[in-house]
C-alpha cells in the first residue's frame, strides 16, 4: 500500500490493490492456513481465499459511487483518530 488514504476513492484503490495481490497469491498457491485449534472457521485455504476475495470484490463494488466531502477547512487532510 502507498500513502495514507484521504478519500473514499483512495481507500477503494487500496482495496483494489489488496484484491489483486490476494488473487496473485492464490494463483501462485502461496496461501496456506495455520494449524491452530482456534481456527475453526477457516481451516481450508481455498474456502478462506474464496470468501476473502469475494468480500473484497463486494466492498470494491459498494465503494464505486462513494465521494468524500472536504474537511471543514476545504482540504483533504490525512485521516486522524
Secondary structure, 3 states (H helix, E strand, C coil): CCCCCCCHHHHHHHHHHHHHHHHHHHHCCCCCCCCCCCCCCCCCHHHHHHHHHHHHHHHHHHCCCCCCCCCCCCCCCCCCC
